[in-house]
Amino acid sequence: MRAALLETHSAPLNVVDDIHVEDPREGEVQVQVSHCGICHSDLTVVDMPAGEMLPQVLGHEAAGTVVEVGPGVTRLQKGDKVMLTPLPTCGVCYFCGRGQPQLCVEGQNFMTGLRMDGSSPLSRDGERVFHGFGLGGWGELTTVHERRAVKIAEDTPLEIACVIGCSVQTGVGAVLNTAKVEEGATVLVTGLGGIGVSIVQGARLANASKIIVSDPVAERRDYAANFGATHVLDPGQDDVVAKAQEITNGIGVDYAFDGAGHEKLIEDCLNATRVGGTMTMVGAAMGAFTIPMPALFLTQEKKIQGCLLGSCNSHRDVPNFLALWRKGALDLESMVTHRHKISDVNVGLDHMRESRGLRHVLEF
């Protein structure tokens, strides 16, 4: 099959035609990918200075059609339209039993690019190819466990359904599931890429009274305003913490969300959060850093928490998000700002590096 292959970190991807895809095993399905988003997490892997798990087919925000069904599959059949999710849930492990499906033991293998038994459904010239984030959506075909595939209605456009896979689940879920923002709360969002703008949409859905956003890119600030932000800040001109305090009458925001994983944004979020408020780290912070503010937690009861895929159970939340989209309450169409053929994957990656648009989608 044809796929965009990462063979060397910090180098352009190669679009090749000789990737072999295994037939589905027990409990697996094979999906013909129609569309797949380019997420900042993919870009982070591409731009790593060094690392293992090479060669690799990235892409974890994919949608397509089931073309083969393995033995024992009960949820899906050939011809079903599906949206793929990087975090499947087994439903029976310790974490699933405690209502934390995003931490499912089986789902954690998304970090390895391999099945639970250490194998990959992808190979090239007899050598293993890693299955990026457990999905490998930048290939024409992918073989995944049926729990990674969520069936969607036949009339759902795949070019917009794909963005639910990561950006919408992560951003909207961070507000509704992880932080559980209540009606009338005040919210700050720093970093307005696809995930940050999805956080804005989640805050709007939660009926937050003030949605304050910050990003150095004017285009992204404009997008956020269109998605529901009530106050827009330019961190190059505005003191984000002081402005958040001013907008909330000196109290600070009830909830702050970092959508980019940058140390300065995380620090701003913590300082802008009110006494007793909650700061949620949503962006993937790849480097180590220190938060030199223990008094914020000890004497002010501020809380900081992580967020993985918006604490979503995809088989529950994806249908809910699509229902919101059908009612006009969730805007998916405007999330997709650029479309590229798979042959132009490197153009899309360059645009992401330049912070152009919200979500770049690859088409097959």
GUMIMI-98287 format. One line per 10 residues: for each residue x, y, z of N, C-alpha, C, CB. Coordinates in pm, whole numbers, plus 50000, padded with zeros to 5 digits. Last residue first. Glycine has a CB too. Layout:
BEGIN
X/Y/Z/X/Y/Z/X/Y/Z/X/Y/Z; ... $
! end
This chain:
BEGIN
49323/51060/50080/49372/50950/49995/49284/50938/49872/49374/50816/50072; 49427/51355/50248/49325/51282/50174/49389/51174/50088/49242/51378/50086; 49493/51507/50560/49544/51436/50443/49432/51355/50381/49662/51345/50480; 49436/51822/50699/49384/51687/50679/49441/51631/50551/49229/51686/50675; 49516/52042/50955/49551/52000/50820/49510/51854/50805/49704/52021/50791; 49359/52271/51158/49381/52130/51133/49404/52105/50985/49264/52047/51183; 49429/52560/51158/49396/52480/51275/49428/52333/51252/49249/52496/51310; 49678/52793/51024/49550/52723/51030/49533/52643/51157/49536/52634/50913; 50015/52768/51079/49917/52813/50982/49791/52728/50994/49973/52807/50839; 50257/52737/51221/50132/52771/51292/50027/52827/51198/50160/52871/51404 $
50473/52634/51094/50454/52778/51080/50327/52827/51150/50449/52817/50933; 50437/52366/51134/50553/52431/51198/50538/52583/51197/50684/52391/51127; 50219/52330/50964/50201/52314/51109/50315/52382/51184/50193/52165/51147; 50343/52364/50718/50240/52459/50759/50216/52451/50910/50109/52432/50682; 50505/52135/50720/50566/52269/50722/50466/52375/50765/50622/52304/50583; 50307/51939/50705/50392/51946/50824/50460/52083/50834/50499/51835/50821; 50205/51991/50448/50121/52005/50565/50201/52017/50693/50027/51888/50575; 50430/51926/50300/50378/52062/50293/50290/52088/50415/50297/52084/50162; 50450/51656/50352/50555/51744/50405/50514/51891/50397/50685/51722/50328; 50229/51552/50215/50233/51546/50361/50337/51641/50419/50262/51404/50407 $
50157/51529/49951/50198/51661/50000/50206/51665/50152/50102/51769/49950; 50061/51280/49906/50190/51313/49844/50245/51446/49893/50176/51315/49693; 49810/51292/50013/49914/51227/50093/50052/51256/50036/49890/51075/50098; 49678/51622/49962/49695/51484/49920/49810/51423/50000/49721/51474/49765; 49526/51832/50208/49643/51796/50127/49630/51651/50079/49775/51815/50208; 49354/52113/50332/49347/51975/50285/49464/51948/50192/49212/51946/50214; 49290/52325/50609/49374/52292/50494/49356/52144/50461/49525/52324/50523; 49105/52349/50813/49143/52471/50740/49229/52443/50617/49217/52565/50833; 48867/52221/50997/48953/52177/50886/48985/52298/50799/48885/52063/50801; 48693/52351/51165/48819/52302/51221/48919/52266/51111/48794/52180/51311 $
48462/52399/51031/48558/52510/51038/48691/52468/51100/48499/52624/51117; 48326/52152/51069/48369/52194/50936/48478/52301/50943/48251/52247/50858; 48250/52136/51336/48361/52053/51289/48415/52103/51156/48317/51908/51276; 48107/52286/51596/48149/52318/51459/48271/52234/51423/48182/52470/51445; 47829/52200/51775/47973/52176/51765/48013/52195/51620/48012/52033/51816; 47563/52252/51739/47625/52300/51863/47777/52284/51862/47567/52227/51982; 47419/52147/51533/47478/52278/51511/47547/52335/51633/47375/52372/51465; 47332/51893/51557/47243/51996/51610/47296/52137/51586/47221/51974/51759; 47552/51756/51461/47429/51753/51382/47328/51859/51428/47366/51614/51389; 47729/51799/51674/47756/51857/51542/47629/51862/51458/47865/51776/51469 $
47608/51647/51873/47619/51791/51892/47646/51861/51759/47731/51823/51992; 47644/51396/51754/47508/51444/51777/47508/51596/51799/47445/51373/51899; 47921/51380/51763/47855/51386/51633/47711/51433/51646/47859/51249/51564; 47955/51364/52040/48008/51480/51968/47944/51493/51831/48161/51468/51954; 47829/51116/52089/47777/51239/52151/47826/51363/52077/47820/51247/52298; 47992/50937/51946/47852/50957/51905/47792/51084/51966/47768/50836/51945; 48231/50986/52107/48226/51019/51965/48082/51032/51916/48301/50913/51883; 48173/50892/52370/48183/51035/52342/48177/51070/52195/48310/51087/52398; 48156/50608/52372/48050/50690/52431/48053/50832/52375/48063/50693/52583; 48380/50523/52246/48254/50463/52203/48134/50532/52266/48252/50315/52237 $
48581/50667/52382/48547/50703/52244/48413/50645/52200/48655/50655/52150; 48589/50820/52666/48557/50685/52623/48502/50702/52482/48453/50611/52721; 48830/51072/52747/48716/51022/52670/48709/50870/52667/48724/51074/52529; 49002/51259/52856/48939/51161/52946/48819/51094/52878/48894/51228/53077; 49126/51392/52647/49005/51449/52704/48930/51355/52796/48915/51492/52596; 49362/51251/52600/49250/51237/52505/49119/51285/52567/49236/51091/52459; 49449/51318/52919/49483/51230/52807/49359/51206/52724/49543/51096/52858; 49571/51556/53132/49454/51522/53051/49501/51439/52933/49378/51651/53003; 49661/51649/53473/49687/51612/53335/49559/51573/53264/49789/51499/53328; 49627/51932/53693/49598/51794/53652/49634/51774/53506/49450/51760/53676 $
49643/52123/53984/49694/52104/53849/49674/51957/53813/49847/52145/53838; 49480/52354/54198/49496/52216/54153/49552/52216/54012/49362/52140/54160; 49518/52553/54492/49509/52541/54348/49536/52396/54310/49609/52637/54276; 49526/52608/54763/49445/52496/54715/49420/52500/54565/49313/52494/54787; 49694/52785/54877/49584/52840/54798/49491/52734/54741/49638/52923/54686; 49894/52651/55012/49820/52755/55084/49700/52810/55008/49912/52868/55118; 49974/52443/54829/49964/52421/54974/49874/52523/55042/50102/52426/55037; 49976/52544/54570/49899/52423/54598/49876/52406/54748/49972/52301/54541; 50130/52768/54578/50003/52776/54508/49914/52657/54545/50025/52781/54357; 50365/52689/54691/50270/52760/54777/50133/52770/54711/50322/52899/54810 $
50522/52585/54485/50448/52493/54572/50344/52561/54659/50543/52418/54658; 50643/52677/54232/50535/52748/54300/50457/52657/54394/50440/52811/54198; 50812/52617/54005/50865/52662/54134/50762/52736/54218/50986/52751/54113; 50813/52352/53813/50712/52450/53852/50749/52499/53992/50566/52389/53847; 51046/52266/53561/51013/52274/53703/50908/52381/53726/51138/52304/53788; 51050/52031/53288/51060/52165/53343/51014/52161/53488/50976/52266/53261; 51133/51837/53000/51118/51848/53144/51128/51994/53187/51225/51764/53216; 50937/51830/52693/51059/51853/52770/51031/51861/52919/51128/51979/52723; 50677/51795/52598/50776/51690/52573/50902/51707/52658/50814/51689/52426; 50357/51830/52671/50484/51892/52710/50593/51785/52700/50476/51951/52856 $
50083/51850/52486/50187/51752/52516/50319/51822/52543/50203/51651/52399; 49807/52024/52639/49912/52011/52539/50020/51915/52583/49972/52146/52508; 49678/52017/52887/49622/51942/52775/49726/51921/52665/49499/52013/52719; 49656/52058/53217/49758/52049/53113/49706/51958/53003/49894/51996/53169; 49444/52268/53392/49454/52139/53324/49557/52148/53213/49316/52097/53267; 49388/52406/53707/49461/52421/53581/49481/52282/53520/49599/52492/53604; 49135/52535/53914/49196/52416/53853/49264/52450/53722/49092/52308/53831; 49112/52720/54230/49081/52688/54092/49160/52571/54039/49104/52808/54005; 49185/52808/54478/49091/52697/54472/49054/52655/54331/48969/52732/54545; 49236/53126/54353/49251/53041/54470/49144/52933/54465/49242/53125/54602 $
49241/53119/53987/49202/53173/54117/49240/53077/54230/49050/53201/54120; 49499/53132/53748/49393/53054/53813/49365/53109/53953/49431/52904/53820; 49721/53262/53662/49593/53325/53632/49476/53254/53699/49570/53328/53483; 49928/53092/53730/49921/53223/53795/49787/53293/53772/50033/53311/53745; 49873/52873/53560/49873/52856/53705/49858/52990/53777/50001/52787/53750; 49902/52996/53308/49775/52936/53348/49766/52921/53499/49756/52799/53280; 50172/53070/53310/50068/53172/53301/49934/53118/53349/50055/53223/53157; 50287/52812/53319/50308/52905/53430/50203/53015/53429/50450/52966/53424; 50205/52719/53069/50162/52648/53190/50176/52738/53312/50245/52519/53209; 50340/52895/52906/50194/52894/52904/50139/52825/53028/50143/52825/52777 $
50606/52831/52963/50557/52965/52992/50404/52970/52997/50610/53065/52888; 50620/52559/52870/50640/52593/53011/50583/52730/53046/50787/52588/53044; 50370/52427/52655/50488/52510/52672/50497/52557/52817/50483/52631/52577; 50145/52285/52568/50252/52213/52636/50379/52292/52654/50283/52090/52561; 49910/52383/52451/50030/52368/52368/50145/52296/52435/50076/52502/52324; 49694/52454/52604/49669/52373/52487/49791/52344/52403/49569/52437/52403; 49613/52475/52934/49726/52493/52842/49706/52399/52725/49863/52467/52913; 49344/52623/53093/49385/52510/53009/49505/52551/52924/49268/52462/52920; 49181/52700/53398/49278/52738/53294/49324/52612/53222/49400/52815/53355; 48898/52806/53577/48966/52696/53507/49061/52754/53402/48862/52600/53441 $
48837/53047/53700/48803/52921/53767/48882/52804/53709/48653/52893/53756; 49077/53315/53703/48982/53226/53634/48955/53102/53717/49036/53187/53496; 49067/53594/53935/49136/53489/53861/49034/53394/53801/49235/53413/53953; 48974/53824/54067/48960/53693/54129/49054/53590/54065/48816/53645/54118; 48963/54073/53947/49068/54048/54045/49065/53911/54109/49062/54148/54149; 48759/54053/53756/48743/54142/53873/48841/54108/53986/48600/54135/53925; 48831/53913/53533/48755/53841/53636/48744/53922/53766/48821/53707/53666; 48984/54089/53389/48857/54046/53330/48768/53978/53434/48882/53952/53212; 49212/54109/53557/49127/54227/53532/48987/54185/53483/49193/54320/53428; 49319/53851/53539/49276/53904/53668/49179/54021/53649/49398/53949/53751 $
49380/53850/53268/49284/53753/53320/49230/53797/53455/49348/53614/53331; 49572/54055/53264/49447/54072/53191/49340/53975/53241/49470/54053/53041; 49777/53938/53416/49715/54063/53461/49579/54085/53393/49807/54183/53432; 49837/53715/53252/49792/53696/53391/49719/53820/53440/49912/53664/53483; 49917/53835/53009/49804/53741/53013/49749/53728/53154/49847/53604/52960; 49983/54135/52902/50022/54054/53017/49903/53961/53045/50058/54145/53144; 50002/54172/52547/49925/54172/52671/49992/54089/52779/49784/54119/52645; 50173/54136/52333/50136/54273/52371/50071/54279/52509/50042/54332/52268; 50216/53870/52304/50326/53959/52269/50300/54103/52311/50352/53954/52122; 49974/53754/52358/50076/53750/52463/50199/53833/52431/50118/53608/52487 $
49675/53891/52297/49800/53869/52225/49913/53869/52328/49823/53979/52113; 49348/53768/52371/49472/53833/52412/49587/53795/52320/49506/53796/52555; 49002/53808/52378/49115/53760/52298/49240/53839/52333/49084/53770/52147; 48704/53695/52514/48813/53791/52532/48939/53731/52465/48839/53823/52686; 48533/53493/52432/48475/53624/52466/48580/53732/52483/48393/53613/52593; 48522/53240/52183/48599/53314/52283/48536/53451/52306/48747/53329/52238; 48384/53104/51978/48316/53132/52104/48395/53205/52210/48272/53009/52159; 48487/53077/51726/48442/52954/51792/48381/52980/51930/48557/52857/51805; 48575/53328/51660/48461/53274/51585/48405/53148/51650/48504/53242/51442; 48790/53346/51832/48677/53438/51850/48554/53385/51778/48712/53579/51798 $
48957/53155/51719/48903/53133/51853/48783/53223/51879/49012/53159/51959; 49027/53277/51474/48951/53151/51476/48883/53132/51611/49044/53031/51445; 49173/53493/51574/49048/53517/51501/48962/53391/51498/49078/53564/51358; 49391/53361/51683/49305/53438/51772/49171/53465/51705/49373/53570/51812; 49498/53263/51448/49440/53168/51544/49352/53241/51647/49550/53089/51615; 49587/53498/51328/49490/53413/51259/49421/53318/51357/49558/53333/51147; 49781/53591/51510/49656/53664/51492/49549/53578/51427/49679/53789/51409; 49959/53415/51743/49926/53418/51601/49788/53479/51582/49932/53275/51540; 49996/53392/52017/50071/53497/51946/50034/53511/51799/50217/53469/51956; 49708/53366/52226/49795/53302/52126/49869/53413/52051/49711/53210/52027 $
49450/53314/52455/49578/53378/52429/49658/53297/52328/49658/53396/52559; 49117/53382/52580/49213/53304/52502/49339/53386/52475/49151/53257/52369; 48848/53334/52796/48963/53419/52765/49065/53334/52691/49025/53483/52895; 48530/53329/52834/48628/53239/52771/48741/53327/52720/48563/53152/52654; 48285/53349/53078/48396/53419/53013/48494/53315/52961/48466/53519/53111; 48092/53157/53137/48051/53298/53124/48158/53382/53056/48021/53356/53262; 48030/52845/52976/48119/52930/53056/48082/53076/53033/48269/52905/53021; 47875/52639/52865/47813/52768/52901/47898/52847/53000/47674/52744/52961; 47988/52420/52760/47965/52416/52904/47898/52543/52955/48096/52395/52977; 48026/52503/52500/47924/52402/52525/47889/52395/52674/47972/52266/52477 $
48244/52674/52548/48117/52730/52501/48002/52632/52526/48126/52763/52350; 48432/52488/52620/48392/52589/52718/48261/52655/52677/48502/52695/52734; 48455/52347/52377/48407/52279/52495/48358/52377/52601/48514/52191/52552; 48564/52548/52216/48431/52495/52184/48371/52423/52305/48438/52399/52063; 48811/52574/52347/48719/52688/52340/48577/52639/52311/48764/52788/52232; 48914/52322/52290/48888/52358/52430/48791/52476/52436/49020/52393/52504; 48944/52357/52017/48846/52259/52064/48814/52281/52211/48897/52115/52042; 49151/52537/52020/49021/52584/51972/48911/52485/52010/49025/52604/51820; 49352/52363/52119/49313/52482/52192/49177/52534/52150/49416/52589/52174; 49367/52172/51911/49322/52131/52044/49276/52252/52123/49435/52057/52119 $
49453/52328/51692/49332/52249/51683/49278/52208/51818/49357/52127/51600; 49587/52611/51874/49586/52520/51760/49455/52443/51758/49706/52423/51766; 49627/52811/52074/49502/52799/52000/49518/52724/51869/49446/52936/51973; 49726/52888/52388/49763/52801/52277/49640/52762/52198/49836/52676/52328; 49528/52889/52675/49652/52938/52613/49696/52838/52508/49764/52959/52720; 49226/52987/52808/49288/52889/52718/49411/52952/52657/49188/52842/52607; 49031/53024/53098/49143/53075/53020/49200/52961/52937/49253/53137/53112; 48702/53085/53219/48798/52992/53159/48907/53071/53087/48728/52895/53060; 48449/53081/53467/48541/53158/53384/48657/53068/53343/48592/53285/53458; 48112/52938/53474/48253/52946/53515/48332/53035/53420/48316/52805/53518 $
47854/52900/53382/47886/53027/53445/48030/53043/53487/47801/53045/53562; 47844/52550/53436/47783/52669/53375/47818/52794/53455/47631/52652/53364; 48164/52392/53498/48021/52412/53521/47974/52542/53455/47991/52415/53672; 48389/52155/53372/48357/52297/53387/48206/52316/53399/48412/52379/53267; 48544/51915/53401/48401/51924/53438/48361/52069/53468/48372/51834/53561; 48801/51842/53338/48782/51952/53432/48639/51962/53483/48822/52081/53367; 48737/51603/53183/48850/51612/53276/48826/51719/53381/48979/51642/53199; 48487/51645/53040/48516/51523/53115/48624/51542/53222/48560/51414/53021; 48469/51905/52932/48349/51839/52980/48379/51719/53070/48267/51794/52863; 48739/51983/52875/48646/52073/52945/48533/51994/53010/48588/52176/52848 $
48851/51768/52745/48924/51828/52857/48832/51915/52941/49042/51910/52806; 48673/51723/52532/48673/51632/52647/48745/51689/52768/48735/51502/52609; 48754/51924/52359/48620/51930/52417/48613/51842/52541/48513/51887/52314; 49027/51823/52320/48993/51958/52363/48857/51970/52428/48999/52050/52247; 49016/51542/52255/49107/51596/52356/49060/51731/52409/49247/51609/52297; 48815/51521/52058/48807/51441/52181/48893/51503/52291/48852/51295/52153; 48926/51707/51875/48797/51732/51938/48780/51650/52065/48684/51702/51841; 49184/51593/51811/49169/51733/51855/49037/51757/51928/49179/51826/51736; 49133/51303/51754/49226/51356/51854/49185/51495/51901/49366/51360/51798; 48887/51240/51616/48977/51138/51669/49072/51186/51774/49053/51079/51560 $
48759/51448/51499/48712/51410/51633/48815/51319/51698/48574/51341/51625; 48859/51463/51248/48916/51554/51347/48866/51525/51488/48884/51698/51309; 48710/51280/51094/48844/51242/51137/48897/51333/51247/48939/51243/51018; 48476/51403/51017/48471/51308/51128/48609/51278/51182/48403/51178/51085; 48546/51544/50793/48531/51619/50917/48524/51526/51038/48406/51705/50912; 48579/51351/50603/48682/51455/50610/48665/51544/50733/48677/51540/50485; 48354/51191/50612/48476/51142/50677/48582/51251/50691/48532/51027/50598; 48030/51287/50689/48146/51316/50603/48276/51277/50674/48150/51467/50565; 47781/51050/50745/47879/51137/50812/47997/51163/50721/47926/51073/50945; 47596/50871/50653/47596/51003/50591/47694/51100/50658/47458/51062/50596 $
47625/50642/50811/47668/50637/50671/47679/50776/50609/47571/50553/50591; 47752/50702/51141/47643/50695/51045/47694/50708/50902/47539/50803/51073; 48025/50500/51265/47952/50627/51252/47849/50613/51141/48049/50745/51223; 48199/50296/51496/48109/50305/51382/48034/50437/51383/48010/50187/51382; 48527/50322/51581/48393/50361/51626/48304/50377/51503/48397/50495/51711; 48800/50124/51649/48714/50174/51542/48574/50199/51596/48709/50074/51423; 48938/49998/51846/48991/50127/51800/48903/50191/51694/49131/50108/51745; 48815/49756/51875/48785/49857/51976/48843/49994/51940/48837/49812/52111; 48920/49595/51674/48788/49656/51652/48754/49763/51755/48681/49549/51653; 49263/49675/51615/49162/49604/51692/49028/49675/51676/49202/49595/51843 $
49359/49730/51269/49352/49768/51409/49253/49677/51482/49312/49917/51424; 49530/49808/50984/49467/49696/51054/49475/49724/51204/49536/49560/51018; 49486/50035/50719/49538/50009/50852/49461/49893/50913/49529/50135/50942; 49574/50184/50406/49506/50080/50482/49566/50072/50621/49517/49943/50411; 49718/50405/50326/49588/50379/50263/49506/50277/50339/49608/50332/50121; 49852/50595/50603/49861/50490/50502/49723/50461/50447/49925/50362/50560; 49842/50746/50826/49896/50807/50706/49930/50701/50601/50020/50890/50739; 49759/50606/51053/49658/50660/50963/49710/50730/50839/49575/50754/51037; 49853/50429/51259/49917/50437/51128/49824/50492/51022/49966/50301/51087; 49775/50339/51526/49681/50352/51415/49747/50353/51278/49601/50477/51432 $
49950/50349/51738/49860/50235/51731/49763/50237/51615/49783/50226/51856; 50120/50557/51692/50011/50579/51787/49907/50467/51781/49945/50712/51760; 50224/50397/51396/50224/50518/51476/50100/50539/51559/50243/50633/51388; 50362/50112/51389/50224/50153/51363/50197/50276/51448/50122/50037/51394; 50676/50042/51237/50595/50076/51354/50464/50142/51311/50673/50170/51448; 50760/49766/51047/50733/49909/51042/50640/49942/51158/50670/49951/50903; 50998/49502/51016/50888/49565/51088/50882/49716/51066/50899/49536/51237; 51079/49365/50696/51120/49429/50820/51004/49504/50884/51237/49525/50795; 50997/49274/50448/51011/49177/50555/51053/49234/50689/51109/49076/50515; 50964/49507/50304/51073/49416/50268/51102/49318/50382/51199/49494/50233 $
50791/49622/50573/50844/49663/50444/50967/49577/50415/50880/49815/50442; 50480/49612/50760/50619/49572/50733/50659/49624/50595/50636/49417/50741; 50229/49619/51014/50296/49680/50900/50437/49627/50885/50298/49831/50913; 50126/49528/51247/50061/49480/51124/50128/49533/50998/49916/49520/51123; 50369/49421/51485/50308/49531/51410/50239/49473/51287/50414/49637/51369; 50404/49286/51821/50411/49280/51675/50347/49404/51613/50341/49152/51623; 50366/49286/52095/50492/49338/52042/50505/49334/51892/50603/49264/52101; 50119/49221/52188/50219/49113/52185/50353/49157/52126/50165/48995/52107; 49973/49452/52152/50006/49412/52289/50113/49304/52292/49882/49364/52360; 50128/49611/51864/50022/49539/51932/50067/49504/52073/49983/49412/51853 $
50291/49936/51856/50286/49792/51837/50161/49734/51901/50412/49725/51895; 50349/50191/51931/50330/50167/51790/50322/50021/51756/50439/50229/51713; 50373/50271/52195/50475/50180/52139/50466/50165/51989/50463/50045/52204; 50162/50423/52275/50293/50485/52281/50401/50400/52213/50332/50510/52424; 49944/50258/52271/49952/50358/52164/50090/50424/52162/49842/50465/52181; 49925/50097/52488/50023/50056/52387/50029/50152/52269/49990/49916/52338; 49720/50183/52649/49851/50247/52666/49955/50202/52564/49902/50220/52804; 49496/50027/52612/49509/50150/52535/49646/50213/52542/49408/50247/52581; 49521/49827/52798/49543/49793/52658/49563/49919/52574/49426/49711/52603; 49463/49973/53031/49591/49905/53018/49621/49874/52871/49592/49774/53101 $
49312/50293/53016/49301/50149/52995/49438/50086/52968/49206/50120/52878; 49281/50560/53053/49402/50499/53111/49402/50348/53097/49414/50537/53258; 49036/50625/52956/49151/50680/52885/49283/50623/52936/49152/50831/52898; 48854/50522/53139/48885/50443/53019/49006/50494/52943/48767/50442/52928; 48788/50527/53428/48898/50601/53367/48942/50530/53239/49017/50616/53466; 48612/50384/53589/48560/50495/53510/48668/50583/53452/48470/50578/53593; 48719/50167/53704/48709/50285/53788/48661/50408/53710/48843/50314/53852; 48734/49982/53499/48640/49956/53607/48622/50075/53699/48685/49839/53686; 48947/50087/53356/48813/50091/53296/48707/50071/53404/48799/49983/53186; 49148/50023/53545/49116/50163/53514/48980/50177/53448/49224/50222/53424 $
49152/49740/53557/49137/49820/53678/49089/49961/53647/49269/49826/53754; 48963/49617/53268/49084/49634/53349/49054/49724/53469/49198/49694/53264; 48737/49606/53107/48745/49514/53221/48868/49535/53309/48745/49373/53170; 48737/49769/52882/48616/49762/52962/48625/49677/53086/48508/49711/52880; 48929/49837/52699/48894/49695/52711/48767/49674/52792/49009/49618/52775; 48941/50094/52461/48913/50057/52599/48870/49911/52605/48804/50148/52660; 49188/50272/52264/49076/50180/52280/49055/50148/52428/49100/50050/52200; 49304/50555/52155/49294/50492/52287/49172/50402/52294/49288/50599/52399; 49290/50662/51899/49419/50610/51945/49412/50536/52078/49517/50722/51957; 49023/50568/51682/49065/50636/51803/49196/50577/51853/48956/50626/51912 $
48857/50628/51372/48953/50553/51452/48998/50635/51572/49074/50513/51367; 48532/50595/51252/48633/50690/51296/48726/50614/51389/48569/50817/51366; 48382/50424/50976/48434/50429/51112/48527/50548/51130/48508/50299/51145; 48127/50265/50793/48210/50384/50809/48255/50392/50954/48132/50512/50768; 48119/49927/50682/48089/50026/50786/48183/50145/50778/48097/49962/50925; 48212/49742/50502/48131/49852/50450/48095/49957/50553/48007/49799/50392; 48201/49456/50709/48254/49521/50589/48156/49628/50539/48280/49416/50478; 48118/49537/51053/48117/49452/50936/48170/49530/50816/47974/49398/50907; 48150/49527/51415/48163/49589/51284/48150/49486/51174/48295/49663/51272; 48135/49386/51654/48080/49522/51648/48069/49578/51507/48163/49613/51731 $
48261/49139/51643/48115/49144/51662/48055/49282/51640/48081/49097/51800; 48512/48921/51540/48467/49061/51542/48313/49063/51548/48519/49139/51417; 48597/48660/51508/48554/48704/51639/48508/48847/51648/48662/48684/51734; 48840/48716/51251/48758/48625/51330/48720/48687/51464/48831/48492/51353; 48822/49044/51085/48887/48925/51135/48793/48836/51214/49004/48962/51219; 48722/49198/50790/48687/49173/50929/48751/49042/50972/48532/49169/50949; 48788/49465/50563/48805/49325/50602/48776/49312/50751/48948/49274/50569; 48709/49728/50537/48716/49647/50415/48737/49499/50444/48827/49698/50326; 48553/50008/50671/48598/49872/50699/48595/49790/50571/48510/49805/50810; 48667/50332/50590/48565/50229/50571/48625/50091/50598/48505/50235/50428 $
48760/50618/50792/48757/50541/50669/48646/50438/50669/48890/50474/50647; 48978/50845/50962/48844/50792/50938/48846/50719/50804/48736/50905/50941; 49216/50949/51215/49177/50892/51086/49032/50847/51084/49267/50775/51052; 49449/51041/51361/49323/51115/51356/49254/51077/51226/49345/51272/51366; 49708/50959/51360/49618/50898/51460/49484/50968/51466/49683/50899/51597; 50013/50920/51210/49873/50949/51181/49779/50880/51277/49839/50909/51040; 50297/50733/51074/50228/50813/51175/50081/50831/51137/50297/50950/51192; 50484/50462/51032/50374/50531/50965/50294/50601/51074/50284/50431/50881; 50837/50433/51068/50706/50443/51129/50608/50513/51035/50714/50517/51262; 51147/50239/51104/51059/50335/51036/50917/50327/51093/51056/50309/50884 $
51161/50341/51448/51172/50373/51307/51195/50244/51228/51285/50476/51282; 51185/50350/51733/51056/50327/51665/51058/50377/51521/50942/50397/51742; 51393/50604/51874/51376/50472/51816/51244/50466/51740/51381/50363/51925; 51584/50910/51833/51483/50823/51891/51475/50691/51818/51348/50891/51889; 51636/51263/51787/51680/51124/51781/51569/51040/51841/51816/51102/51857; 51500/51502/51769/51639/51498/51723/51693/51357/51710/51726/51577/51817; 51168/51504/51633/51260/51459/51739/51403/51457/51687/51219/51320/51791; 50989/51568/51434/51097/51663/51461/51187/51623/51578/51039/51797/51488; 50803/51358/51436/50884/51383/51315/51007/51466/51350/50801/51454/51206; 50686/51396/51689/50761/51273/51661/50853/51294/51541/50665/51155/51635 $
50564/51645/51648/50664/51630/51753/50749/51506/51729/50598/51622/51889; 50379/51584/51450/50490/51673/51418/50602/51660/51521/50443/51818/51411; 50202/51429/51602/50274/51369/51489/50397/51452/51455/50181/51358/51365; 50113/51628/51775/50184/51512/51831/50261/51438/51722/50086/51416/51901; 49972/51796/51609/50101/51843/51658/50182/51729/51722/50081/51956/51759; 49834/51604/51335/49828/51657/51472/49967/51703/51514/49773/51549/51570; 49664/51591/51052/49803/51607/51096/49796/51676/51232/49889/51690/50992; 49398/51350/50991/49452/51479/51028/49602/51473/51058/49380/51532/51147; 49289/51168/50715/49359/51163/50843/49421/51299/50871/49468/51052/50842; 49057/50982/50516/49114/51110/50560/49183/51091/50694/49004/51219/50570 $
49030/50708/50450/48987/50811/50356/49056/50944/50387/48835/50828/50362; 49163/50388/50476/49161/50523/50529/49124/50622/50419/49299/50560/50590; 49010/50095/50516/49064/50178/50409/49049/50323/50453/48991/50152/50272; 49086/49873/50775/49014/49992/50735/49086/50060/50619/48999/50089/50854; 49030/49559/50917/49114/49639/50827/49030/49752/50770/49175/49551/50713; 49007/49452/51257/48946/49490/51131/49049/49564/51047/48819/49579/51153; 49032/49185/51504/49080/49302/51431/48997/49328/51306/49227/49285/51393; 48972/48946/51634/48925/49071/51694/48967/49197/51622/48973/49078/51832; 49246/48781/51500/49131/48768/51588/49097/48905/51650/49159/48663/51698; 49377/48992/51234/49381/48877/51323/49251/48870/51402/49503/48887/51419 $
49355/49107/50897/49313/49116/51037/49328/48983/51111/49168/49162/51045; 49662/49094/50709/49519/49073/50720/49479/49077/50867/49477/48938/50655; 49920/49347/50716/49868/49214/50749/49716/49212/50740/49912/49173/50889; 50055/49532/50458/49961/49536/50570/49907/49395/50593/49844/49637/50543; 50360/49663/50339/50270/49547/50349/50184/49558/50474/50351/49414/50350; 50452/49928/50137/50425/49887/50275/50326/49771/50272/50369/50006/50361; 50528/50049/49895/50559/49907/49919/50545/49866/50065/50699/49877/49872; 50526/50311/49819/50415/50227/49773/50431/50080/49810/50401/50238/49623; 50587/50619/50003/50629/50494/49939/50506/50409/49905/50726/50414/50031; 50704/50924/50075/50580/50859/50036/50616/50738/49951/50484/50957/49958 $
50899/51014/50349/50900/50958/50214/50765/50891/50187/51016/50856/50197; 50937/51322/50529/50884/51187/50515/50893/51144/50370/50738/51180/50565; 51241/51505/50604/51112/51489/50535/51069/51343/50532/51121/51544/50393; 51368/51490/50943/51388/51483/50799/51251/51468/50732/51483/51364/50759; 51367/51435/51214/51409/51568/51169/51444/51569/51020/51529/51615/51250; 51435/51081/51187/51381/51197/51257/51442/51326/51203/51407/51185/51408; 51370/50876/50912/51473/50946/50988/51410/51065/51056/51591/50990/50896; 51135/50771/50817/51251/50682/50823/51365/50742/50905/51300/50651/50684; 50802/50771/50796/50908/50841/50868/51024/50743/50884/50858/50895/51008; 50602/50758/50511/50690/50682/50600/50796/50772/50662/50757/50567/50525 $
50285/50745/50395/50391/50841/50427/50475/50779/50538/50333/50981/50471; 50192/50486/50159/50193/50547/50293/50303/50650/50301/50211/50440/50403; 50023/50236/49974/50092/50365/49975/50082/50426/50114/50032/50461/49869; 50084/49881/50000/50000/50000/50000/50088/50124/50000/49905/50001/50122 $
! end
